[in-house]
Amino acid sequence: MTELLPFLKELISAPGLSGYEDPAARIIADQWRPLVDEISRGKLGSLHGLRRGTSKEPRSSVMIATHMDAIGLMVSGITDGFLGINRIDTQ
């Protein structure tokens, strides 16, 4: 895997609001590709990486599943300790 800090910076800079996680999923999949045997997406957009075991049958498998969407809110101000928020539209 690449250096962690540049990877995380790229990941948090990518758009990834709920329902629109494709940019974040592509970044993660690119990093996982050399490490796993299969990559797939779930019905709700989750990214799954499967690495098969190499010992004799029956052998173990490890699955890594991510939840990678971001909350679509932006702080617009602070009043008396309360946060004012605006919804971030995806359009």
C-alpha positions in Angstrom: 0.0 0.0 0.0 1.1 3.5 -0.6 2.2 5.9 2.2 -0.7 6.4 4.6 -0.8 10.2 4.9 -1.0 10.9 1.1 -3.6 8.2 0.7 -5.7 9.6 3.5 -5.4 13.1 2.1 -6.5 12.0 -1.3 -9.4 10.0 0.3 -10.8 12.8 2.4 -10.4 15.3 -0.5 -12.6 13.1 -2.7 -16.3 13.7 -2.9 -18.2 11.0 -1.2 -21.6 12.0 0.1 -24.1 9.3 0.9 -25.3 7.7 -2.3 -22.4 9.2 -4.3 -19.4 7.3 -3.0 -17.9 6.3 -6.3 -14.9 8.6 -6.2 -13.9 7.4 -2.7 -14.6 3.8 -3.7 -12.3 4.1 -6.7 -9.4 5.4 -4.6 -9.8 2.6 -2.1 -10.1 -0.1 -4.8 -7.0 1.1 -6.5 -5.0 0.6 -3.2 -6.7 -2.7 -2.5 -6.2 -4.2 -6.0 -2.7 -5.6 -5.4 -3.7 -6.9 -1.9 -6.9 -8.9 -2.6 -8.2 -11.6 -4.9 -11.6 -10.0 -5.6 -13.2 -6.6 -5.3 -16.9 -6.1 -5.4 -19.6 -3.5 -4.5 -22.6 -4.2 -2.4 -26.2 -3.1 -3.3 -25.9 -0.1 -1.1 -22.4 0.9 -2.4 -20.1 -0.7 0.1 -16.8 -1.9 -1.2 -15.7 -5.5 -0.4 -12.2 -6.9 -0.8 -11.7 -10.6 -0.5 -8.4 -12.3 0.1 -8.5 -16.1 -0.1 -6.4 -18.2 2.3 -3.6 -20.4 0.9 -3.6 -23.3 3.3 -5.2 -26.7 2.6 -9.0 -27.0 2.5 -11.0 -26.0 4.4 -9.2 -22.7 4.6 -10.0 -19.3 6.1 -10.9 -16.2 4.2 -10.7 -12.5 5.3 -13.1 -9.9 4.1 -12.6 -6.2 4.5 -15.7 -4.1 4.1 -15.8 -0.3 4.2 -18.3 2.3 5.0 -16.9 5.3 3.2 -19.6 7.9 2.7 -19.4 11.4 4.2 -22.1 13.3 6.0 -23.6 15.9 3.7 -23.6 18.8 6.2 -21.5 22.0 6.4 -21.1 24.2 9.5 -22.3 27.6 8.6 -21.9 29.3 12.0 -21.7 29.0 15.7 -24.2 30.8 18.0 -24.1 30.5 21.7 -22.2 27.2 21.4 -24.7 25.7 18.9 -23.6 24.8 15.4 -25.6 26.2 12.5 -25.6 23.7 9.6 -26.4 23.7 5.9 -27.1 20.6 3.8 -24.7 20.0 1.0 -26.6 19.2 -2.2 -25.1 16.6 -4.6 -26.4 18.4 -7.7 
